[in-house]
Amino acid sequence: MSNQQGAKITVYWLDKSRAQRVIFLLEELNLEYDVKVYKRGKDMLAPEELKEIHPLGKAPVVGIQAAGAEKPVILAESAVIVEYLYEHFGKAMIPKRYPDGKDGIVGAENEEYLRYRYLMHYAEGSLMSIMVSALIIMNIRKAPVPFFIRPITTMIANKVDSSFVDPNLKTHMTFLEDYLSSSPNNGEFFCGTSLTGADIMMLFPLEAAIIRAGVSETNYPKLYRYVRNLQGREAYKRAAERVSELSGEKYVPISDAKL
């Protein structure tokens, strides 16, 4: 049962993008929604048509047409979309902020809430910035360049990896392995004993970390198990099936993609 409130939700979905986390959330919330599929060009950029929805032409973008409203609310940026959706349709995904009787007292916030607030910003701030750098360097290594130039591109990629990317990846993955270890319920979720918006936000960069940051059963077992457990949720599977059907291509998470 959902709390749809008569709203019409449209997700402007781009392949190989963070837009999938929005579909995952909508399935978790048991909401009805439409999907408009956009595909990247050979340059791997989003099509210009997305700028008709939002000036930046990025994904995800979500339109929410409230019952009786003249025009939809257009939302961009993953964290904004995630927070808006569960604030209106699934408040159970927000940890309780204060203990009873301590509302508004500075420093009295529950640990679960502080974790949630931190990770909502950390996922696209500190973590995703280094993951994007790592994936760019990976693509530089695999770029089709003349054989006499390849030693130069390889040397640049090696230098950036050794001096910046790899040390930062190790720092972040070690931090997150420890952070997850200290969460309730033996690290099933990051903030508490149930799924929150922070878990929705963290999944995409951690899927990328499996192929680029050495996240495995051996190196970072809790992180690896965390990703695979979320991918095994029925809502995640339904989200994958939905976009596979609409896009005409089987959805493959970045953790399992051949890059």
TORZA-118449 format. One line per field, with one value per atom (N, C-alpha, C): x, y, z; atom name. Coordinates in steps of 0.2 Angstrom, whole numbers. Last residue first. Layout:
<pts>
px = X	...
py = Y	...
pz = Z	...
atom = CA	...
</pts>
This chain:
<pts>
px = 167	169	176	154	161	163	145	146	153	143	144	145	141	145	147	131	138	143	119	122	129	110	116	119	95	98	104	93	94	98	84	90	90	72	74	81	67	73	75	57	56	61	63	57	56	73	75	69	65	69	72	59	55	59	70	65	61	75	79	75	64	67	71	64	58	60	76	75	69	73	79	78	63	62	67	69	64	63	87	80	75	99	95	88	106	104	99	108	103	101	117	111	106	128	124	118	132	130	126	135	130	127	146	140	134	155	153	147	156	154	152	162	155	152	174	168	162	185	180	174	193	196	192	185	191	193	174	173	179	178	177	175	183	178	176	192	194	189	187	191	192	181	186	190	170	174	180	165	166	171	162	168	170	150	155	162	142	142	148	145	148	147	137	145	148	124	127	135	121	122	126	119	126	127	106	111	118	99	98	103	104	106	105	98	105	108	85	87	94	86	84	86	80	83	81	84	80	83	92	90	85	103	100	98	113	111	107	116	121	119	112	111	116	119	114	113	128	130	125	122	128	129	112	110	116	120	116	115	138	131	127	151	148	141	153	154	151	152	147	147	164	158	152	173	173	166	170	170	169	173	166	165	187	182	175	191	193	188	186	184	185	194	186	184	207	205	197	207	208	206	204	200	201	216	209	204	226	226	219	221	221	222	221	215	216	235	229	223	246	247	241	242	246	247	233	231	235	242	236	233	252	254	248	244	248	249	240	235	238	252	248	243	256	260	256	246	247	251	249	242	243	261	260	254	260	264	263	251	248	253	256	254	252	259	265	263	247	251	257	233	238	244	219	224	229	205	208	213	206	205	208	209	206	204	214	218	216	203	209	213	194	193	199	201	200	199	199	206	206	186	189	195	184	182	184	191	193	191	183	190	192	171	171	178	175	174	173	178	183	182	164	169	175	157	156	161	162	163	163	160	166	167	145	151	157	136	138	143	138	137	139	137	144	144	124	128	135	119	115	119	128	128	124	123	130	130	110	111	118	112	108	110	120	123	119	110	116	120	100	99	105	107	105	103	110	115	113	98	100	106	103	101	103	108	104	101	114	118	114	102	108	112	85	91	97	74	77	83	67	66	70	67	73	73	56	57	63	63	57	59	78	74	68	76	78	74	74	79	81	72	69	75	77	77	75	66	70	70	57	64	69	45	48	55	39	43	47	35	38	42	31	27	30	37	30	27	50	47	39	53	51	49	54	50	48	64	57	52	75	72	65	77	76	73	79	74	72	91	85	79	100	98	92	101	98	96	95	100	97	78	85	89	61	67	73	47	53	59	30	36	42	19	23	28	4	11	14	-8	-7	-1	-15	-10	-9	-23	-26	-21	-11	-18	-20	6	1	-6	17	11	6	34	29	23	48	42	37	65	59	54	81	76	69	97	90	87	104	99	102	104	107	102	102	102	105	101	107	108	87	92	99	76	80	85	69	66	69	77	70	66	88	88	81	86	85	85	89	82	81	103	101	94	108	105	103	123	116	113	138	134	127	145	143	139	147	151	150	136	142	148	123	126	133	112	118	120	94	100	106	79	84	91	63	69	73	52	54	61	40	48	48	29	30	38	22	26	27	17	16	19	26	23	22	33	27	23	45	39	33	53	53	47	51	48	48	57	50	47	70	67	59	73	74	70	72	67	67	83	76	71	94	93	86	94	92	90	101	93	90	114	111	104	117	117	114	115	121	122	102	105	112	90	96	100	74	79	84	63	67	74	49	56	59	34	38	45	19	27	30	5	8	16	-4	1	4	-13	-15	-10	-6	-10	-12	2	3	-1	7	4	4	3	7	3	4	0	4
py = -13	-6	-7	-23	-23	-17	-22	-20	-22	-25	-30	-29	-12	-17	-23	-6	-4	-9	-18	-13	-12	-19	-22	-17	-22	-18	-22	-26	-29	-24	-15	-18	-20	-8	-13	-16	1	3	-2	-6	0	2	-18	-18	-12	-12	-17	-17	-5	-1	-6	-16	-11	-7	-24	-27	-21	-15	-18	-20	-14	-8	-10	-27	-25	-18	-28	-32	-30	-18	-17	-22	-25	-18	-17	-36	-37	-30	-36	-34	-34	-38	-44	-42	-26	-28	-34	-27	-22	-24	-37	-38	-33	-32	-38	-39	-21	-20	-26	-29	-24	-22	-37	-40	-35	-26	-31	-34	-21	-17	-21	-32	-29	-25	-35	-40	-37	-30	-26	-30	-41	-34	-30	-52	-53	-46	-48	-52	-53	-31	-38	-42	-17	-19	-27	-10	-16	-19	0	2	-5	-3	1	2	-12	-13	-9	-8	-15	-16	5	4	-4	6	7	5	2	-2	-1	14	7	2	23	24	17	17	18	19	17	11	12	29	26	20	32	36	33	22	23	27	24	18	18	36	36	30	33	36	37	16	24	27	1	5	12	-3	-3	2	-1	-7	-8	12	9	2	16	20	17	6	11	15	-11	-4	0	-22	-23	-17	-21	-18	-20	-27	-31	-28	-19	-24	-27	-2	-7	-13	1	2	-4	-2	0	2	-7	-11	-9	5	0	-5	11	14	9	2	3	6	4	-3	-3	17	15	8	18	22	19	10	8	12	18	11	9	30	30	23	26	29	29	20	16	19	31	26	21	39	41	36	31	32	35	30	24	26	45	41	35	50	53	48	43	49	52	32	31	37	39	33	33	48	50	45	39	44	46	31	28	33	40	37	34	44	49	46	32	35	40	30	25	28	40	40	35	36	43	43	24	24	31	28	24	24	34	38	34	23	27	33	18	14	18	29	26	23	24	29	26	21	19	25	20	24	21	14	10	13	24	18	14	32	34	29	24	25	28	26	19	20	39	37	30	39	43	40	32	29	33	41	34	31	52	52	46	46	49	49	43	38	40	56	52	46	60	64	60	52	51	55	55	49	49	69	66	60	70	75	71	60	63	68	54	50	54	65	62	58	68	73	70	56	60	65	54	50	53	64	64	60	60	66	67	47	48	54	49	45	47	56	60	56	46	52	56	37	35	41	45	43	41	59	52	50	75	70	63	84	78	73	95	89	83	106	105	99	101	103	101	98	105	106	87	90	97	78	82	86	70	75	79	56	59	64	60	56	59	66	67	61	60	65	65	44	49	53	42	40	46	40	45	43	31	30	36	34	29	28	43	45	40	43	37	39	53	47	41	65	65	59	61	66	66	53	50	55	63	57	54	72	75	69	64	67	69	61	56	58	74	69	64	78	82	78	68	69	73	70	64	65	83	81	75	90	87	86	91	90	87	100	97	97	99	101	97	102	98	101	113	110	106	114	116	113	101	106	108	91	97	103	81	81	89	85	84	85	78	82	81	79	76	81	73	77	74	71	69	74	66	72	69	60	60	66	68	63	61	84	79	74	97	91	85	109	106	100	113	116	113	99	103	106	96	95	99	99	102	101	93	100	103	80	81	88	82	82	83	79	86	87	65	68	75	63	63	67	55	61	60	46	44	50	47	51	50	41	37	41	45	44	41	37	41	40	39	35	39	39	43	38	36	33	38	40	42	40	31	32	34	34	33	34	25	31	29	22	21	27	15	21	19	8	5	11	11	15	13	3	2	6	10	3	1	22	22	15	17	20	20	13	8	11	25	19	14	31	34	29	24	24	27	26	20	20	38	38	32	38	38	38	28	35	33	20	21	27	30	23	25	40	40	33	45	40	40	54	55	51	49	49	49	56	54	54	54	54	52	61	58	59	59	62	58	54	56	59	49	56	58	38	41	48	29	35	40	11	17	23	-6	0	6
pz = -92	-94	-98	-90	-93	-96	-74	-81	-84	-61	-66	-73	-56	-52	-57	-63	-65	-61	-68	-63	-65	-83	-79	-74	-91	-86	-82	-107	-101	-96	-117	-116	-109	-119	-124	-123	-110	-114	-119	-103	-107	-111	-98	-103	-107	-90	-95	-101	-81	-86	-91	-74	-77	-82	-69	-74	-78	-60	-66	-71	-51	-54	-61	-46	-50	-54	-39	-45	-49	-29	-34	-40	-23	-26	-31	-17	-23	-26	-16	-13	-19	-20	-20	-17	-19	-26	-26	-5	-8	-15	-5	-1	-4	-12	-15	-11	-3	-10	-13	8	8	1	4	6	6	2	-4	-2	15	9	4	21	24	18	15	15	17	6	10	11	1	4	8	-1	2	5	-8	-2	2	-13	-14	-8	-20	-15	-17	-29	-25	-20	-35	-29	-25	-47	-48	-41	-46	-52	-52	-34	-35	-41	-35	-31	-32	-41	-45	-41	-30	-36	-40	-23	-20	-26	-30	-29	-27	-28	-34	-34	-13	-17	-24	-7	-6	-11	-8	-11	-11	-1	-8	-12	11	8	0	14	14	10	16	10	9	23	23	16	30	24	25	47	41	36	58	57	51	52	58	56	42	48	54	33	35	42	35	32	36	40	35	31	51	45	39	63	59	52	68	64	60	67	70	65	62	62	65	62	68	68	49	54	61	42	41	47	45	47	47	40	47	49	26	29	37	25	25	27	27	31	31	16	23	28	6	7	14	8	8	9	6	12	13	-6	-1	6	-14	-14	-8	-12	-9	-9	-18	-10	-8	-31	-27	-20	-35	-35	-31	-33	-31	-30	-37	-32	-30	-45	-39	-34	-54	-50	-44	-61	-57	-52	-66	-61	-57	-74	-69	-64	-84	-80	-74	-89	-86	-81	-95	-90	-86	-104	-99	-93	-113	-109	-103	-117	-114	-110	-123	-118	-114	-134	-128	-123	-145	-140	-134	-153	-151	-146	-156	-152	-150	-155	-159	-154	-144	-146	-151	-137	-143	-146	-119	-125	-131	-107	-112	-119	-99	-100	-106	-99	-102	-104	-91	-98	-102	-78	-81	-89	-76	-78	-81	-74	-80	-82	-63	-69	-75	-54	-55	-61	-54	-56	-58	-49	-55	-58	-36	-40	-47	-31	-32	-36	-30	-34	-35	-22	-29	-33	-9	-12	-19	-6	-6	-9	-13	-12	-12	-14	-20	-19	-1	-6	-13	9	7	1	10	7	5	16	11	7	27	21	15	36	34	27	39	36	33	44	38	35	56	50	44	63	61	55	65	61	58	73	66	62	84	80	73	87	88	83	94	89	90	103	106	101	99	101	103	104	101	103	104	108	104	96	95	100	108	101	101	118	117	111	120	125	124	113	115	121	102	107	110	85	92	97	72	73	81	65	70	72	48	55	60	35	38	45	30	28	30	34	38	36	25	30	34	10	14	20	3	2	6	6	5	5	9	14	13	-2	5	10	-12	-13	-6	-7	-8	-9	-6	0	-1	-19	-14	-8	-25	-27	-22	-18	-18	-20	-22	-15	-14	-37	-33	-26	-46	-41	-37	-49	-51	-45	-52	-47	-51	-55	-58	-54	-53	-49	-53	-66	-62	-58	-66	-69	-64	-59	-66	-70	-48	-50	-57	-46	-46	-48	-38	-40	-40	-45	-39	-42	-54	-55	-49	-54	-50	-51	-63	-63	-58	-61	-59	-60	-67	-67	-65	-64	-65	-64	-79	-76	-69	-87	-83	-81	-93	-97	-94	-87	-87	-91	-88	-92	-92	-90	-86	-89	-102	-96	-90	-112	-113	-106	-110	-108	-109	-116	-109	-106	-129	-127	-120	-131	-130	-127	-121	-127	-126	-112	-112	-119	-119	-116	-116	-126	-119	-115	-139	-135	-127	-144	-145	-140	-132	-138	-138	-120	-122	-129	-120	-121	-123	-110	-114	-114	-106	-107	-112	-94	-101	-102	-84	-86	-93	-71	-78	-79	-56	-60	-67	-40	-47	-51	-26	-30	-37	-16	-19	-23	-11	-9	-12	-19	-12	-9	-31	-30	-23	-29	-31	-30	-27	-22	-23	-40	-35	-29	-47	-49	-43	-42	-41	-42	-46	-39	-38	-60	-58	-50	-62	-62	-59	-63	-56	-56	-78	-74	-67	-89	-86	-82	-97	-96	-93	-89	-93	-92	-86	-85	-91	-78	-85	-84	-71	-71	-78	-65	-71	-70	-56	-55	-62	-50	-56	-56	-35	-39	-44	-26	-32	-37	-15	-14	-21	-12	-18	-19	-2	0	-6	-4	-5	-3	0	0	0
atom = N	CA	C	N	CA	C	N	CA	C	N	CA	C	N	CA	C	N	CA	C	N	CA	C	N	CA	C	N	CA	C	N	CA	C	N	CA	C	N	CA	C	N	CA	C	N	CA	C	N	CA	C	N	CA	C	N	CA	C	N	CA	C	N	CA	C	N	CA	C	N	CA	C	N	CA	C	N	CA	C	N	CA	C	N	CA	C	N	CA	C	N	CA	C	N	CA	C	N	CA	C	N	CA	C	N	CA	C	N	CA	C	N	CA	C	N	CA	C	N	CA	C	N	CA	C	N	CA	C	N	CA	C	N	CA	C	N	CA	C	N	CA	C	N	CA	C	N	CA	C	N	CA	C	N	CA	C	N	CA	C	N	CA	C	N	CA	C	N	CA	C	N	CA	C	N	CA	C	N	CA	C	N	CA	C	N	CA	C	N	CA	C	N	CA	C	N	CA	C	N	CA	C	N	CA	C	N	CA	C	N	CA	C	N	CA	C	N	CA	C	N	CA	C	N	CA	C	N	CA	C	N	CA	C	N	CA	C	N	CA	C	N	CA	C	N	CA	C	N	CA	C	N	CA	C	N	CA	C	N	CA	C	N	CA	C	N	CA	C	N	CA	C	N	CA	C	N	CA	C	N	CA	C	N	CA	C	N	CA	C	N	CA	C	N	CA	C	N	CA	C	N	CA	C	N	CA	C	N	CA	C	N	CA	C	N	CA	C	N	CA	C	N	CA	C	N	CA	C	N	CA	C	N	CA	C	N	CA	C	N	CA	C	N	CA	C	N	CA	C	N	CA	C	N	CA	C	N	CA	C	N	CA	C	N	CA	C	N	CA	C	N	CA	C	N	CA	C	N	CA	C	N	CA	C	N	CA	C	N	CA	C	N	CA	C	N	CA	C	N	CA	C	N	CA	C	N	CA	C	N	CA	C	N	CA	C	N	CA	C	N	CA	C	N	CA	C	N	CA	C	N	CA	C	N	CA	C	N	CA	C	N	CA	C	N	CA	C	N	CA	C	N	CA	C	N	CA	C	N	CA	C	N	CA	C	N	CA	C	N	CA	C	N	CA	C	N	CA	C	N	CA	C	N	CA	C	N	CA	C	N	CA	C	N	CA	C	N	CA	C	N	CA	C	N	CA	C	N	CA	C	N	CA	C	N	CA	C	N	CA	C	N	CA	C	N	CA	C	N	CA	C	N	CA	C	N	CA	C	N	CA	C	N	CA	C	N	CA	C	N	CA	C	N	CA	C	N	CA	C	N	CA	C	N	CA	C	N	CA	C	N	CA	C	N	CA	C	N	CA	C	N	CA	C	N	CA	C	N	CA	C	N	CA	C	N	CA	C	N	CA	C	N	CA	C	N	CA	C	N	CA	C	N	CA	C	N	CA	C	N	CA	C	N	CA	C	N	CA	C	N	CA	C	N	CA	C	N	CA	C	N	CA	C	N	CA	C	N	CA	C	N	CA	C	N	CA	C	N	CA	C	N	CA	C	N	CA	C	N	CA	C	N	CA	C	N	CA	C	N	CA	C	N	CA	C	N	CA	C	N	CA	C	N	CA	C	N	CA	C	N	CA	C	N	CA	C	N	CA	C	N	CA	C	N	CA	C	N	CA	C	N	CA	C	N	CA	C	N	CA	C	N	CA	C	N	CA	C	N	CA	C	N	CA	C	N	CA	C	N	CA	C	N	CA	C	N	CA	C	N	CA	C	N	CA	C	N	CA	C	N	CA	C	N	CA	C	N	CA	C	N	CA	C	N	CA	C	N	CA	C	N	CA	C	N	CA	C	N	CA	C	N	CA	C	N	CA	C	N	CA	C	N	CA	C	N	CA	C	N	CA	C	N	CA	C	N	CA	C	N	CA	C	N	CA	C	N	CA	C	N	CA	C	N	CA	C	N	CA	C	N	CA	C	N	CA	C	N	CA	C	N	CA	C	N	CA	C	N	CA	C	N	CA	C	N	CA	C	N	CA	C	N	CA	C	N	CA	C	N	CA	C	N	CA	C	N	CA	C	N	CA	C	N	CA	C
</pts>
